[in-house]
Amino acid sequence: MKFTAYDNLPCPIFIADPNGRLTYVNHAWREYLGSESGELWTKPFDDVQQTDLRHAWKNCCEADESFTITSKVSSASGIRWYDIQCQAIDRDEAGEMGVLGTLQDVTAQTLVTAATLAILDTAVDAIIIIDQDGIIDTFNQAAVEMFGYQTDEIIGQSVTKLMPEPHRSQHEVYIERYLATGNKKIIGIGRELEAVDKAGNKIPIHLAVSEIDIEGQRRFTGIIRDLSEQRADREALAEHRQRLAHVDRLSSMGEMTASIAHEINQPLTAISMYAQAGIKLIERGNTDLEKLQSALDKLNTQSLRAGAVIERIQRFARAQESQREIMDVNELVIDLVKLTESDARLHDIELVLDLGEALPTRFGDPIQIQQVALNLIRNAIDAMNEIHCANGRSITIRTRLAPQDLIVVSVSDLGPGVAEEQADLVFTPFHTTKKDGMGMGLSICRSIIAEHGGSIDFYNNDDAGATFFFNLPEVSTDE
Ligand code: ADP
């Protein structure tokens, strides 16, 4: 028999006549597939329909056109998948044509592919695979739900369809630049970006890209997480913090009412005095214009002074959205001291300013930073009111440039200092040692400073009192 050479090959092999009946099977075929000569070759395969194959089979025998199908066999040891390669063959000495089939076991690859597809479609994150021209070749179920495209309408399209400008027009350049330089801007790093869904809505996303190389063919896999909910939570939290901070500012202003009233009363009293002097000059028929002008000038200065106090209070008490801008920290401190000086004076305390020179600017919300400094100064005043201060009655507000380009603002008092058992608690919300304290001040300060990328802490001074300080690092202005 001329095909005995196939007998001991490890892969199943068959030869069938033009009607699909087996005329020869090797040992491996018999062992794995259990069918014999004379039967239809498709018998072991669960999913091969004789009718579907008729055309390919005929073409193979008559026109020598080979074909391949993948099919599965259920056996006692489980399901196995085979690639079946069929080609025309001279079946016997009489020259009658038939089909030679060689089978390759692809069970392992098929299972891996099936598992990969299952993982892709059960993944919570959207997974998109593109080729190096940016053409989408895989779009999982989560991506369908996130972007609103069905797989058949998006596969084969450019991934730029899912990007807003300027990334849409730049994407080709990004890929080209990466392929040319190998310089990774996003691959393996992950970034927060915006995507666009089918309806044109922008979605905040986190995108992580990895690169795969399949036999020289590059592919990029993007794993995309929808950040809409996270972003909304973050915004709600920030809004909540802002409201809390505003309440804290109003409460500080409330506590300072007496000193603020005093601060405004002074220029108002002066205004009234200069106005009366002016009236008297006129009543007396004194037409000394120089004296009159001097009274009016002073009157003007005092009304501007009162106006400045009110303006400062208004600015501070306004409920506004956090507004970040370039800040000169020394200027902020000077302005704040003007607001609190009279309160300190009322308690017989002097505010001493010790400002560092040539400090760089910072980017942040000036009102919030002033609020933090105000909290520290008011706590210092409270602390000094608790005891008889043997070392004098002054609070020093210091600004310095520290290593790592940090600007440090500190407030040192001469009060009792922070008791050891309180040390871990002072920044905890609602912790207070004061009779009518709220215990929110320092915890609000901590979140404001954290939002500015800095930190806040304290130490007890060697001689007397405590120093509370916060630092502000340089942050990027394009947030
Ligand atoms: P409140 O001022 O309403 O108590 P804070 O959060 O501002 O709330 O302060 C919490 C606690 O920290 C204060 O009650 C006090 O015990 C302590 N503390 C704050 N600043 C100082 C300071 N300069 N010296 C001593 N203790 C302080």
Residues whose N, C-alpha, C, O or C-beta is under 5 A from the ligand:
A	BS01	ADP	N379 A380 A383 G415 G417 V418 V426 H431 T432 T433 K434 G437 M438 G439 M440 G441 L442 S443 A466
